[in-house]
Amino acid sequence: MRRTVLAALVAFFLGGFTQHALAQGQPKLDEALVHLRYALAALNAAPDDKGGHKAKALEFTQKALEQVNQDLAAGGKR
């Protein structure tokens, strides 16, 4: 289960970066923010894990949110 969640997060991030590279404007980044915020809330609500994978997923999701926000700020479009 944990591997599946981690794999899904990695796939989501890679897919988001690919979508950004292909986008003319940045309409998908706003959509990505919504999904990342939902993922962060779901991870926070999930039961604690014993292997540290939830903590890593939370860390990566937070970093992804920061990067998308920085990208939007640098592009000047929102």
Phi and psi in degrees as GROMACS dihedral restraints (atoms count N, CA, C in turn):
[ dihedral_restraints ]
;  ai    aj    ak    al  type     phi  dphi    fc
    3     4     5     6     1   -65.9    20    10
    4     5     6     7     1   -39.0    20    10
    6     7     8     9     1   -63.8    20    10
    7     8     9    10     1   -38.0    20    10
    9    10    11    12     1   -64.0    20    10
   10    11    12    13     1   -43.8    20    10
   12    13    14    15     1   -64.3    20    10
   13    14    15    16     1   -44.3    20    10
   15    16    17    18     1   -64.7    20    10
   16    17    18    19     1   -41.7    20    10
   18    19    20    21     1   -64.0    20    10
   19    20    21    22     1   -39.4    20    10
   21    22    23    24     1   -64.8    20    10
   22    23    24    25     1   -40.8    20    10
   24    25    26    27     1   -63.4    20    10
   25    26    27    28     1   -44.6    20    10
   27    28    29    30     1   -62.1    20    10
   28    29    30    31     1   -45.1    20    10
   30    31    32    33     1   -62.2    20    10
   31    32    33    34     1   -39.6    20    10
   33    34    35    36     1   -62.8    20    10
   34    35    36    37     1   -45.5    20    10
   36    37    38    39     1   -63.4    20    10
   37    38    39    40     1   -45.0    20    10
   39    40    41    42     1   -63.6    20    10
   40    41    42    43     1   -41.4    20    10
   42    43    44    45     1   -63.7    20    10
   43    44    45    46     1   -38.6    20    10
   45    46    47    48     1   -64.9    20    10
   46    47    48    49     1   -40.7    20    10
   48    49    50    51     1   -67.1    20    10
   49    50    51    52     1   -37.9    20    10
   51    52    53    54     1   -65.4    20    10
   52    53    54    55     1   -44.3    20    10
   54    55    56    57     1   -60.3    20    10
   55    56    57    58     1   -40.4    20    10
   57    58    59    60     1   -63.4    20    10
   58    59    60    61     1   -42.6    20    10
   60    61    62    63     1   -63.3    20    10
   61    62    63    64     1   -31.2    20    10
   63    64    65    66     1   -88.1    20    10
   64    65    66    67     1   -16.9    20    10
   66    67    68    69     1   -78.8    20    10
   67    68    69    70     1   138.3    20    10
   69    70    71    72     1   -73.5    20    10
   70    71    72    73     1   -53.4    20    10
   72    73    74    75     1   -93.0    20    10
   73    74    75    76     1  -139.6    20    10
   75    76    77    78     1  -139.6    20    10
   76    77    78    79     1    38.2    20    10
   78    79    80    81     1   -66.4    20    10
   79    80    81    82     1   -27.9    20    10
   81    82    83    84     1   -75.7    20    10
   82    83    84    85     1   -22.5    20    10
   84    85    86    87     1   -67.6    20    10
   85    86    87    88     1   -37.4    20    10
   87    88    89    90     1   -63.0    20    10
   88    89    90    91     1   -40.0    20    10
   90    91    92    93     1   -64.4    20    10
   91    92    93    94     1   -40.8    20    10
   93    94    95    96     1   -62.1    20    10
   94    95    96    97     1   -38.7    20    10
   96    97    98    99     1   -59.5    20    10
   97    98    99   100     1   -41.6    20    10
   99   100   101   102     1   -61.3    20    10
  100   101   102   103     1   -46.8    20    10
  102   103   104   105     1   -66.6    20    10
  103   104   105   106     1   -39.3    20    10
  105   106   107   108     1   -66.8    20    10
  106   107   108   109     1   -39.2    20    10
  108   109   110   111     1   -65.7    20    10
  109   110   111   112     1   -38.6    20    10
  111   112   113   114     1   -64.8    20    10
  112   113   114   115     1   -43.4    20    10
  114   115   116   117     1   -62.0    20    10
  115   116   117   118     1   -41.7    20    10
  117   118   119   120     1   -62.5    20    10
  118   119   120   121     1   -43.1    20    10
  120   121   122   123     1   -65.1    20    10
  121   122   123   124     1   -41.1    20    10
  123   124   125   126     1   -65.6    20    10
  124   125   126   127     1   -40.9    20    10
  126   127   128   129     1   -64.9    20    10
  127   128   129   130     1   -41.3    20    10
  129   130   131   132     1   -63.7    20    10
  130   131   132   133     1   -32.9    20    10
  132   133   134   135     1   -82.1    20    10
  133   134   135   136     1   -16.2    20    10
  135   136   137   138     1   -69.9    20    10
  136   137   138   139     1   152.2    20    10
  138   139   140   141     1   -63.9    20    10
  139   140   141   142     1   153.0    20    10
  141   142   143   144     1   -62.7    20    10
  142   143   144   145     1   147.8    20    10
  144   145   146   147     1  -106.9    20    10
  145   146   147   148     1   168.6    20    10
  147   148   149   150     1  -106.4    20    10
  148   149   150   151     1    -8.3    20    10
  150   151   152   153     1  -102.6    20    10
  151   152   153   154     1    -0.7    20    10
  153   154   155   156     1    83.5    20    10
  154   155   156   157     1     3.4    20    10
  156   157   158   159     1   -71.6    20    10
  157   158   159   160     1   -36.6    20    10
  159   160   161   162     1   -63.3    20    10
  160   161   162   163     1   -42.6    20    10
  162   163   164   165     1   -61.9    20    10
  163   164   165   166     1   -41.5    20    10
  165   166   167   168     1   -65.2    20    10
  166   167   168   169     1   -42.8    20    10
  168   169   170   171     1   -62.3    20    10
  169   170   171   172     1   -41.0    20    10
  171   172   173   174     1   -62.0    20    10
  172   173   174   175     1   -44.2    20    10
  174   175   176   177     1   -61.1    20    10
  175   176   177   178     1   -48.0    20    10
  177   178   179   180     1   -65.7    20    10
  178   179   180   181     1   -38.1    20    10
  180   181   182   183     1   -66.5    20    10
  181   182   183   184     1   -42.6    20    10
  183   184   185   186     1   -63.2    20    10
  184   185   186   187     1   -42.2    20    10
  186   187   188   189     1   -64.0    20    10
  187   188   189   190     1   -37.9    20    10
  189   190   191   192     1   -64.5    20    10
  190   191   192   193     1   -41.8    20    10
  192   193   194   195     1   -59.2    20    10
  193   194   195   196     1   -44.8    20    10
  195   196   197   198     1   -62.0    20    10
  196   197   198   199     1   -43.1    20    10
  198   199   200   201     1   -65.5    20    10
  199   200   201   202     1   -42.4    20    10
  201   202   203   204     1   -64.5    20    10
  202   203   204   205     1   -41.7    20    10
  204   205   206   207     1   -63.1    20    10
  205   206   207   208     1   -40.0    20    10
  207   208   209   210     1   -66.0    20    10
  208   209   210   211     1   -39.1    20    10
  210   211   212   213     1   -63.4    20    10
  211   212   213   214     1   -44.3    20    10
  213   214   215   216     1   -63.1    20    10
  214   215   216   217     1   -41.5    20    10
  216   217   218   219     1   -65.4    20    10
  217   218   219   220     1   -39.4    20    10
  219   220   221   222     1   -68.8    20    10
  220   221   222   223     1   -34.2    20    10
  222   223   224   225     1   -78.8    20    10
  223   224   225   226     1   -18.4    20    10
  225   226   227   228     1    72.8    20    10
  226   227   228   229     1     7.6    20    10
  228   229   230   231     1  -115.5    20    10
  229   230   231   232     1   139.8    20    10
